[in-house]
């Protein structure tokens, strides 16, 4: 679990349980590749804060990815997997 780690940690931090990795990789992988960790993770965290834990799913997040765009003017979060220098 490399690129998936920050998404799993966000899930665990919000819901206290462990997500199922296969569906998470399948749903978040293409978004992660296209938009990068910082963008997807910011939206993922926003989704998790708003989602009902009984119905939250990586697939639903991917289907509604555009709805979780951060508001204009907010500082972009650094990519936690990007190495400095």
N, C-alpha and C positions, 0 to 999 in steps of 0.2 A: 504494500500500500504506500505509494509515493505521492503522486499528484492528488490522490483522493483524500489524503490525511486532513487538510484543513476543512474540507466539507464534512467529513465524519466528526471531527472535533466540534464543529458548529452544531451539528445534529445532537451530539451527546450533551453539549452544554445547554442546549435549549430544552431537550426532552428527557435527558437523563438515561436514555436507553441506547442500545447499539443498533444502527441501521443495518439493513440487508445489503451487503456490498455489491452483489451482481446487478440488481436493478439500479443502484446508485451509479455505478460505473457506466452502465448503458445509457442512462438519461443525461448524466452530467459530462461524460466524455466528449461528445461533439461540441457542447457549449464551451467547455474548458479549452479545447483546441482552437476554436474560432475566436473566442473573446478574451481568453487569458484568465488566470487565477483571480486577480484583483477584481475584475468586473463581475465575474460569475459569483465569486464568494460574497461580494457586497450585496448582490441581488438575492443569493441563497439565504444569507442571514436575515434580510428583510422578509423574505417569504416565510422562513421558520418562525420569526417573531409573530407573524400575522396568522399562521396556520393553526388549525385545530389539530392537536397531536393525534387524535383518532383518525384523521383523514389526510395528514401530511404525506406527500410522496414525491420522490425525485422526478417521477414521470409527469406528475401534475405540474411541478415547478417548470420542467422543460417545456411543457405545452403552453405555459403562460409566462414564459421568460420575459417577454416585452413589457408585461405589466409591472415588473419589479424593478424597473429602472430607477436609480437614485434621483432625487430631486436636483434640478440645476443649481449650481453654486456650491454644492457640497464637495468637500475635499476628497480627491480620489485616494483610496486606500492603497498602500504599497503591496506589491506582489510578495507574499511570504515565502515563495519558493525561488525568487530571483536573487542571485548572489550579487553582492556589491563588488564593484571593481572588476 
